[in-house]
């Protein structure tokens, strides 16, 4: 049986159980228990109530006497065991069980949501890592290649462009500056 099936079965049992506030109390009993010389009268038992109705009376229940001892010639039942058991049964009432099941369900939903977010983040990280590797590779390729910037003379620029000598001198000076800056960046320049 899976945990989910156990939870569903426990939920059904809790929903079918007596609803309301459960509580436990001591029951003073005038009766007798034991046999022969071990017979005792007047003892405590415990009951679990819902409202004013007794849900479980442990007077003759094995729940009331889980720990037993023989001390010398008489039988002794541990009264505290019955009290603790009654308190536990009262505390483990349908409302408490349903609240715990609801909390468990919400925690499972939260866990599932966090797992989905973690998986999405992992996938995003993988994609970003792939893009970063591709960009680094491309940068390395660009840095490794040689730029072809032929050095032209003023007369060649004037002839090709049809502009004045002043314009051609300015263009050549700009070209020389570009070659210098490209070399300073560590990129090879070809064409001189």
Phi, psi and omega in degrees: 000128181284163178301323180297317178294321178297318179296318180296317180294316179297321178297315179299316180296317180294323180290330180276341183290166179298124182270159179123182181281125179262143177208161181239156180205157177282144177240117177283127184240134178270351185293185182237154173219164183090179182227151175054230181293341180273003183290133178231153177233152181073105180208168178264143165228176183230148180229152175250131185241152167238113187064236179256002181267136177284123180267323182211120177251123186266019182304311181244032185255144175291341176297327183285345188220062182285319178262124177233147177221151170255117179244110186058243186256008181230156183269135182232124176260138182280110180297322182296327179298314179298319180298313180297319179296317179296318179297320179294313181300318179295322181287328180272053183276170182305319181297318179295315180298315180296320178296318178295320178295319177297317179296318178299317179297316179295320178297321178296318178297317178298317179299314180299319179295316179295321177297318179297318179295320179295320179295317178297318178295320178299315179296318177298319179295319178298316179296315180296322178296319177298317178295320179297315178299317179296318180294318179296321178296316181295319178298316179298320178297315181294321180289332183279339184279159180260134179273136180258101177237096181293140177275118181256150175270161182304317183295325179293319179294319180296318182293314184289318187269332183079011180269176183287169179297318180301317179296314182297321177295319178297319180295315180296320178296318177297319179297316178298318178297319180297316179299316179299314181293322180294317177297319180299332178279358178089013180261133180290142180239132181240153173120010180269000000 
